[in-house]
Amino acid sequence: MAKKKRAKDLEHFIVDFLRKHRNTEVPEDLIVNTVRYTGGQLKTLHKALQNLQETGAITRTEDGILKLGVPAETPQAADTGKISINRHGTGFVQLEGFNEDIRIPGKKLGTALDKDTVRIRVSGNTGRSGRTEGKVIEILQRGKKLYVGTLSVEKGGSCLIEPDEKSAHVPFYVQPGNIKGAKSGDKVVFSLVNWIHPRSLPEANIEQVLGKKGSNDAEILSILAENDMISAFSPETEAYCQQIPEFPSEKEIAKRKDFREELTFTIDPVDAKDFDDALSISVLENGNYFLGVHIADVTYYVQPETILDQEANERATSVYLVDRVIPMLPEKLSNGVCSLRPDEDKMAYSCFMEVTPEGNVVNYEIVETAIRSKFRLSYEDAQEIIEGKKHEALSEPMAHLTKLTDTLTEKRFRENAIDFDSPEPKFILDENGVPIEVVLKKRFKAHRLVEECMLLANRTVAEHVDNLREQTNKKITEDVFPFFYRIHAEPNLERLMQVAEIVGVLGIRFDVKKGKVDAKMINDLVNKVKETPVEYTINDLLLRSMAKAVYSPKNIGHFGLGFAHYSHFTSPIRRYPDVLVHRLLKKYATSRPSYTFGELLTQGEHCSERERAAVTAERDSIKLKQVEFLAGRIGEVFDGIISGVTDKGIYVMLKDIYCEGMISMNELNDDYYIFDQKRHCLTGRNRGRTYKLGNELKVRVEDTNLALRQIDFSLAK
């Protein structure tokens, strides 16, 4: 029986090997050398080859070359999807026509890895979970370029990588000569070389050594690699940037609207270095405001199809981690050449808008400019001026901006924009990157002032393209005259109904009628929970019910902002979609074609995916620092609020540091607790004690897990 099983395994291996090398001639000797069989074992190998030839699965030429044949049995129909594999090695694939994901047991994964695009065969069977099950029959496309794990060098010299749980579910092996100087216990970034057969280990190629597992750099850089990001730019890109002049020439400035003598200024975080945008404002004789939003002209320096453009496109966005920024553009451009630093001549792309006191844009101009920022303000600096601190040059412009942006804010919410307030933790780090304090970021009126100016410019630019279409002899559709929009679909009704169910238990009415939802209903709920213990929890639930904003040439409007036309124009140093928008606008200004509709569809999918990866990386870096912070406070007691209830336990958000952990069912040992899914609570069967959303309680930090970025609490007595 064992011999039959070994022969069958060999048959699978041979077919997989030939499939992987279908474009290469594979002699029989290569198979023999690959499996390293000798003596009596060769009989088993030859028997497997003979069986495959008899069934037509492979063919053998006169020269001994093996090729894939056509199996005697007709393959069943198969479906295609992206697979997600959890830490236990079980896969799940979402398919159209199925209400839930298809479960792929570990033994039926084949050589699939997390996020791969696979062909599966649905068996129709259901396992103990009650889910429909299937089997992976082909890997169509690998989902990840990079993986992260810890290298282990064994006594015999063999080298294995144990992947982090977010990377892969199986260990990889590395050729000893290919470890790039890594030592046992080092975190490494690696790529997949090949995986021939499920019974073998996949082979890895080490791309980058991050440092000792547990060190700040290693853990932060691991987060990047988990999301297919590397911090360093290629030497070729860096060399290209060195050739770019630091400042624009007078010859180039002469081609532009020269705005250098006018008062412009920037408002950014105190530690910012990449200044995308500057502002200017004055009041016209008719009483209207003349607002200028001046954006770094990145496209002047980042030309299409250059190595710089290729790398910027691939990254698609800057990534803001807790202790560092991974820029989309090399530092020479992001912090230097393109950044609108004070007292330096800079190339800009400006949107000038004439705005009535009621907040309506009645005239505008979008034009290439040269500017010279006069002041660099932090949000704190700007807030002081807003609150009345005298500034010889900026007191009057800031008063105009404050009055205008207050009007714009009121107008937006009157027209049903949604306003969520989610706190952001800020970490005070020591010299080793270890968090020693957590505070919530302060939000000033100055933040809202800048946001309103950027929103108005983004909206005006998008409406400008629609105006261009209308001005042609016959209206040209977006298929012919495409643009790159930031769009946001309506929320998921089922999820909103779940939110209604949850808040209903708390005595809060949220009427979601089937087939009808509007921003006013959502804003009403946000206002009802404002300054209550459940404010941030309900806001978070509402955010999760929302569709994700994405990039696309198909304009469906922006539900969250309440805009029919909206694009991203104001941050080309850190967002590639803004680069595309600048290029489109410049081409259309000269009546020349630019990107096609299909090209923008592809770019929209890519930029949206990279944005999601960046958000994940940013959140993971925050969670990492929260875990590190509480790792040094095991046993300490904190005030918390129940932010979620499941059959596995209670999620608790700590009040002061906005950090979430879990009290597992095992810790609730004073009674037998039953999970009520309809009321979203746990109730003790004997004593009747209930834990529900919004309950305030004291918790003790029991344990932390840096690798999983998890925090365990217990109830404090």
PEDALIN-V59472 format. One record per residue. N is the residue number from 0. RES is the residue in one letter. SS is DSSP state (a for helix, b for strand, c for the rest). PSI is psi in whole degrees, 0 to 359 (999 if undefined). Layout:
n:res:ss:psi
N:RES:SS:PSI
N:RES:SS:PSI
This chain:
n:res:ss:psi
0:M:c:319
1:A:a:322
2:K:a:319
3:K:a:317
4:K:a:319
5:R:a:320
6:A:a:320
7:K:a:320
8:D:a:320
9:L:a:322
10:E:a:314
11:H:a:317
12:F:a:315
13:I:a:314
14:V:a:316
15:D:a:320
16:F:a:316
17:L:a:325
18:R:a:319
19:K:a:331
20:H:c:39
21:R:c:339
22:N:c:10
23:T:c:144
24:E:c:126
25:V:b:102
26:P:b:156
27:E:a:326
28:D:a:327
29:L:a:321
30:I:a:316
31:V:a:314
32:N:a:327
33:T:a:316
34:V:a:349
35:R:c:42
36:Y:c:144
37:T:c:167
38:G:c:228
39:G:c:335
40:Q:a:333
41:L:a:330
42:K:a:318
43:T:a:319
44:L:a:313
45:H:a:327
46:K:a:319
47:A:a:317
48:L:a:318
49:Q:a:316
50:N:a:318
51:L:a:322
52:Q:a:321
53:E:a:326
54:T:a:354
55:G:c:6
56:A:c:328
57:I:b:161
58:T:b:158
59:R:b:123
60:T:c:172
61:E:c:332
62:D:c:3
63:G:c:16
64:I:b:129
65:L:b:139
66:K:b:156
67:L:b:138
68:G:c:201
69:V:c:115
70:P:c:151
71:A:c:323
72:E:c:142
73:T:c:126
74:P:c:147
75:Q:c:163
76:A:c:144
77:A:c:155
78:D:b:158
79:T:b:141
80:G:b:175
81:K:b:133
82:I:b:140
83:S:b:130
84:I:b:124
85:N:c:178
86:R:c:341
87:H:c:0
88:G:c:27
89:T:c:135
90:G:b:157
91:F:b:132
92:V:b:130
93:Q:c:127
94:L:c:148
95:E:c:143
96:G:c:353
97:F:c:135
98:N:c:336
99:E:c:166
100:D:c:147
101:I:b:128
102:R:b:131
103:I:b:107
104:P:c:155
105:G:a:321
106:K:a:353
107:K:a:14
108:L:c:340
109:G:c:230
110:T:c:27
111:A:c:145
112:L:c:162
113:D:c:135
114:K:c:6
115:D:c:151
116:T:b:124
117:V:b:157
118:R:b:130
119:I:b:156
120:R:b:120
121:V:b:124
122:S:b:333
123:G:b:346
124:N:b:158
125:T:b:135
126:G:c:195
127:R:c:336
128:S:c:347
129:G:c:359
130:R:c:152
131:T:b:137
132:E:b:163
133:G:b:185
134:K:b:136
135:V:b:128
136:I:b:348
137:E:b:141
138:I:b:116
139:L:b:322
140:Q:b:133
141:R:c:138
142:G:c:340
143:K:c:144
144:K:c:328
145:L:c:146
146:Y:b:163
147:V:b:141
148:G:b:183
149:T:b:129
150:L:b:138
151:S:b:120
152:V:b:116
153:E:c:167
154:K:c:321
155:G:c:358
156:G:c:351
157:S:c:145
158:C:b:123
159:L:b:150
160:I:b:124
161:E:b:109
162:P:b:150
163:D:c:154
164:E:c:335
165:K:c:352
166:S:c:304
167:A:c:166
168:H:c:359
169:V:c:150
170:P:c:156
171:F:b:154
172:Y:b:153
173:V:b:137
174:Q:c:133
175:P:a:329
176:G:a:5
177:N:a:31
178:I:c:1
179:K:c:34
180:G:c:3
181:A:c:149
182:K:c:159
183:S:c:130
184:G:c:356
185:D:b:143
186:K:b:135
187:V:b:152
188:V:b:133
189:F:b:160
190:S:b:163
191:L:b:126
192:V:b:306
193:N:b:157
194:W:c:104
195:I:c:317
196:H:c:145
197:P:c:333
198:R:c:355
199:S:c:172
200:L:c:146
201:P:b:148
202:E:b:138
203:A:b:154
204:N:b:119
205:I:b:125
206:E:b:327
207:Q:b:137
208:V:b:122
209:L:b:336
210:G:b:182
211:K:b:137
212:K:c:132
213:G:c:341
214:S:c:155
215:N:a:310
216:D:a:316
217:A:a:317
218:E:a:320
219:I:a:314
220:L:a:334
221:S:a:320
222:I:a:319
223:L:a:310
224:A:a:326
225:E:a:333
226:N:c:25
227:D:c:46
228:M:c:144
229:I:c:138
230:S:c:320
231:A:c:144
232:F:c:156
233:S:c:150
234:P:a:326
235:E:a:320
236:T:a:317
237:E:a:319
238:A:a:321
239:Y:a:318
240:C:a:327
241:Q:a:339
242:Q:c:349
243:I:c:128
244:P:c:148
245:E:c:323
246:F:c:152
247:P:c:153
248:S:c:157
249:E:a:330
250:K:a:317
251:E:a:321
252:I:a:325
253:A:c:339
254:K:c:353
255:R:c:168
256:K:b:119
257:D:b:108
258:F:c:18
259:R:c:333
260:E:c:346
261:E:c:157
262:L:c:109
263:T:c:154
264:F:b:159
265:T:b:149
266:I:b:117
267:D:b:172
268:P:c:153
269:V:c:331
270:D:c:10
271:A:c:151
272:K:c:338
273:D:c:97
274:F:c:102
275:D:c:322
276:D:b:148
277:A:b:159
278:L:b:152
279:S:b:150
280:I:b:146
281:S:b:170
282:V:b:127
283:L:c:168
284:E:c:330
285:N:c:2
286:G:c:354
287:N:c:156
288:Y:b:145
289:F:b:98
290:L:b:129
291:G:b:125
292:V:b:111
293:H:b:120
294:I:b:138
295:A:b:129
296:D:c:75
297:V:a:325
298:T:a:342
299:Y:a:326
300:Y:a:328
301:V:c:93
302:Q:c:145
303:P:c:147
304:E:c:16
305:T:c:166
306:I:a:328
307:L:a:315
308:D:a:320
309:Q:a:317
310:E:a:323
311:A:a:318
312:N:a:316
313:E:a:318
314:R:a:315
315:A:c:342
316:T:b:154
317:S:c:154
318:V:b:126
319:Y:b:96
320:L:c:172
321:V:c:317
322:D:c:7
323:R:c:162
324:V:b:133
325:I:b:99
326:P:c:156
327:M:c:328
328:L:c:148
329:P:c:156
330:E:a:325
331:K:a:323
332:L:a:310
333:S:a:320
334:N:a:352
335:G:a:272
336:V:a:314
337:C:c:333
338:S:c:132
339:L:c:66
340:R:c:151
341:P:c:148
342:D:c:29
343:E:c:138
344:D:b:129
345:K:b:147
346:M:b:134
347:A:b:162
348:Y:b:113
349:S:b:143
350:C:b:107
351:F:b:130
352:M:b:132
353:E:b:118
354:V:b:130
355:T:c:162
356:P:c:341
357:E:c:357
358:G:c:18
359:N:c:133
360:V:b:118
361:V:b:348
362:N:b:153
363:Y:b:164
364:E:b:133
365:I:b:115
366:V:b:149
367:E:b:134
368:T:b:170
369:A:b:129
370:I:b:167
371:R:b:98
372:S:c:134
373:K:c:331
374:F:b:144
375:R:b:108
376:L:b:142
377:S:b:167
378:Y:a:324
379:E:a:317
380:D:a:312
381:A:a:321
382:Q:a:321
383:E:a:319
384:I:a:319
385:I:a:321
386:E:c:2
387:G:c:358
388:K:c:130
389:K:c:134
390:H:c:121
391:E:c:318
392:A:c:330
393:L:c:350
394:S:a:313
395:E:a:310
396:P:a:322
397:M:a:326
398:A:a:318
399:H:a:315
400:L:a:319
401:T:a:314
402:K:a:316
403:L:a:313
404:T:a:332
405:D:a:317
406:T:a:317
407:L:a:320
408:T:a:311
409:E:a:320
410:K:a:317
411:R:a:313
412:F:a:331
413:R:a:328
414:E:c:18
415:N:c:40
416:A:c:155
417:I:c:140
418:D:c:102
419:F:c:143
420:D:c:103
421:S:c:123
422:P:c:147
423:E:c:124
424:P:b:145
425:K:b:135
426:F:b:134
427:I:b:116
428:L:b:150
429:D:c:186
430:E:c:342
431:N:c:7
432:G:c:10
433:V:c:130
434:P:b:129
435:I:b:349
436:E:b:146
437:V:b:127
438:V:b:162
439:L:b:136
440:K:c:136
441:K:c:138
442:R:c:121
443:F:c:166
444:K:a:331
445:A:a:326
446:H:a:312
447:R:a:322
448:L:a:310
449:V:a:317
450:E:a:316
451:E:a:321
452:C:a:318
453:M:a:318
454:L:a:318
455:L:a:318
456:A:a:316
457:N:a:319
458:R:a:318
459:T:a:318
460:V:a:316
461:A:a:320
462:E:a:330
463:H:a:317
464:V:a:321
465:D:a:323
466:N:a:320
467:L:a:320
468:R:a:319
469:E:a:330
470:Q:a:347
471:T:c:164
472:N:c:320
473:K:c:146
474:K:c:125
475:I:c:130
476:T:c:166
477:E:c:341
478:D:c:322
479:V:c:324
480:F:c:68
481:P:c:155
482:F:c:168
483:F:c:106
484:Y:b:157
485:R:b:113
486:I:b:156
487:H:b:113
488:A:c:169
489:E:c:156
490:P:c:163
491:N:c:118
492:L:a:320
493:E:a:318
494:R:a:322
495:L:a:325
496:M:a:325
497:Q:a:320
498:V:a:317
499:A:a:320
500:E:a:317
501:I:a:311
502:V:a:336
503:G:a:322
504:V:a:330
505:L:c:2
506:G:c:17
507:I:c:127
508:R:c:129
509:F:c:95
510:D:c:107
511:V:c:106
512:K:c:144
513:K:c:127
514:G:c:4
515:K:c:126
516:V:c:140
517:D:c:167
518:A:a:329
519:K:a:319
520:M:a:318
521:I:a:317
522:N:a:323
523:D:a:318
524:L:a:318
525:V:a:318
526:N:a:325
527:K:a:325
528:V:a:358
529:K:c:134
530:E:c:26
531:T:c:165
532:P:c:336
533:V:c:9
534:E:a:304
535:Y:a:328
536:T:a:314
537:I:a:319
538:N:a:319
539:D:a:319
540:L:a:319
541:L:a:318
542:L:a:319
543:R:a:335
544:S:a:344
545:M:c:150
546:A:c:157
547:K:c:135
548:A:c:137
549:V:b:175
550:Y:b:138
551:S:b:152
552:P:c:351
553:K:c:110
554:N:c:113
555:I:c:8
556:G:c:178
557:H:b:105
558:F:c:314
559:G:c:323
560:L:c:343
561:G:c:26
562:F:b:138
563:A:c:332
564:H:c:127
565:Y:c:139
566:S:c:176
567:H:c:113
568:F:c:340
569:T:c:0
570:S:c:57
571:P:c:345
572:I:c:328
573:R:c:358
574:R:b:124
575:Y:a:328
576:P:a:324
577:D:a:326
578:V:a:315
579:L:a:318
580:V:a:317
581:H:a:316
582:R:a:317
583:L:a:313
584:L:a:318
585:K:a:320
586:K:a:315
587:Y:a:332
588:A:a:336
589:T:c:14
590:S:c:33
591:R:c:148
592:P:c:157
593:S:c:230
594:Y:c:148
595:T:c:165
596:F:a:317
597:G:a:319
598:E:a:320
599:L:a:329
600:L:a:313
601:T:a:316
602:Q:a:322
603:G:a:316
604:E:a:316
605:H:a:310
606:C:a:323
607:S:a:320
608:E:a:318
609:R:a:326
610:E:a:317
611:R:a:319
612:A:a:320
613:A:a:318
614:V:a:318
615:T:a:315
616:A:a:317
617:E:a:316
618:R:a:320
619:D:a:324
620:S:a:324
621:I:a:314
622:K:a:320
623:L:a:313
624:K:a:328
625:Q:a:318
626:V:a:315
627:E:a:318
628:F:a:314
629:L:a:343
630:A:a:331
631:G:c:8
632:R:c:33
633:I:c:132
634:G:c:344
635:E:c:155
636:V:b:138
637:F:b:155
638:D:b:137
639:G:b:171
640:I:b:136
641:I:b:119
642:S:b:352
643:G:b:148
644:V:b:129
645:T:b:177
646:D:c:352
647:K:c:346
648:G:b:199
649:I:b:131
650:Y:b:133
651:V:b:131
652:M:b:122
653:L:b:135
654:K:c:308
655:D:c:332
656:I:c:6
657:Y:c:55
658:C:b:130
659:E:b:137
660:G:b:188
661:M:b:141
662:I:b:112
663:S:b:162
664:M:a:326
665:N:a:331
666:E:a:341
667:L:c:73
668:N:c:13
669:D:c:357
670:D:c:174
671:Y:c:113
672:Y:b:138
673:I:b:133
674:F:b:121
675:D:b:101
676:Q:c:327
677:K:c:322
678:R:c:358
679:H:c:54
680:C:b:165
681:L:b:133
682:T:b:131
683:G:b:129
684:R:c:326
685:N:c:315
686:R:c:345
687:G:c:8
688:R:c:139
689:T:b:137
690:Y:b:120
691:K:b:168
692:L:c:133
693:G:c:347
694:N:c:136
695:E:b:140
696:L:b:164
697:K:b:137
698:V:b:153
699:R:b:139
700:V:b:117
701:E:b:318
702:D:b:159
703:T:b:151
704:N:b:106
705:L:c:320
706:A:c:318
707:L:c:352
708:R:c:52
709:Q:b:150
710:I:b:130
711:D:b:130
712:F:b:165
713:S:b:162
714:L:b:133
715:A:c:130
716:K:c:999
